[in-house]
Amino acid sequence: MNLSEYLPSLAQLEAAAQIVYAVMPPTPQYNWPVLSQALGLDIWLKHENHTPIGAFKIRGGLAYFDDLSRHPPLGVVSATRGNHGQSIGFAARKHGIPATVVVPRGNSIEKNQAMRALGVHLAEHGEDFQAAKEHAQALAAQQNLHMVPSFHPLLVRGVASYSLELMQAVPSLDVLYVPIGLGSGICGAVAAREALGRKVDIVGVVSAHAPAYARSFQAKSLVEAPVSTQIADGLACRVPEPDALDIIQRHVSRIVEVTDHEIKEAMRLCFSSTHNVAEGAGAAPLAAVYKDRPRLKRKQVGCVLSGGNVDRLLMGPVLSE
């Protein structure tokens, strides 16, 4: 791995951010009084649920397709649980490139609907993300399509823009909690911190029911782990990305595991204290902050609400519990 590809200069990150800003404005970060009071600490929520697709992934897709459009392929294919696929659909439509996205069977109904609305040809295959990814790779070979990965230096550069925004808006930030799906978000946070020369502790958050990155972090080697989360599809990783894991091992302070129950509690807390909807992966950092409250006293805490794309049939019962 060429580490400099994933940890580019500030000028390179700012250039990627300008690609993003040609389509959308920076998202807000708010210090919600009711949320800070409930947690007993000073917390800033980064609202990636406010992008045009309701999730941070759009930033990476825009950066990736800006580069890809210089020599556009006949079509692209990728795999997703939803937000990455929406990013691909949005950016591919912008550049007039046909897109096929593979999702596992039983995927989010509303995320599937959103991808189709963006013009994506949706294919269902397998029981989890890894099976969908392997099928997408097979389709790329069979149909001469460009395979868009879920982790790539250009994706990291694009999504790093949200961490640049947050760290520049809150220069006194002490610690930042970031969810880990396949790793672009947290590696983008590392890239932004390094480029800005800050000393922010970056804490990764995974589902306790999808602990591959946590186990790999602890073992200092890649460990595959089963996935059983029912609420955090954006964290449903069975096999870590080796390059992402390497960056996390080098630059991330800790990884916190949160249960589905803890994530649901955080979804309720987010809604009641900010009236924002957080999907499972988006609420996971808040669940980790809640768990870590005793160690965060007198610290300025950042928390990434990475997305708000949760099905109504899932969110309704969570709020009524």
Sequence and secondary structure as in RCSB ss.txt:
>XXXX:A:sequence
MNLSEYLPSLAQLEAAAQIVYAVMPPTPQYNWPVLSQALGLDIWLKHENHTPIGAFKIRGGLAYFDDLSRHPPLG
VVSATRGNHGQSIGFAARKHGIPATVVVPRGNSIEKNQAMRALGVHLAEHGEDFQAAKEHAQALAAQQNLHMVPS
FHPLLVRGVASYSLELMQAVPSLDVLYVPIGLGSGICGAVAAREALGRKVDIVGVVSAHAPAYARSFQAKSLVEA
PVSTQIADGLACRVPEPDALDIIQRHVSRIVEVTDHEIKEAMRLCFSSTHNVAEGAGAAPLAAVYKDRPRLKRKQ
VGCVLSGGNVDRLLMGPVLSE
>XXXX:A:secstr
  HHHHS  HHHHHHHHHHHHTTS    EE  HHHHHHHTSEEEEEEGGGSTTSBTHHHHHHHHHHHHTTS  S 
EEEE SSHHHHHHHHHHHHHT  EEEEE TT  HHHHHHHHHTT EEEE SSSHHHHHHHHHHHHHHHT EE  S
S HHHHHHHHHHHHHHHHH TT  EEEEE SSSHHHHHHHHHHHHHT   EEEEEEETTS HHHHHHHHTS    
    SS GGG  SS  HHHHHHHHHH  EEEEE HHHHHHHHHHHHHHH     HHHHHHHHHHHHTGGGGTT E
EEEEE B    HHHHHHHHH 
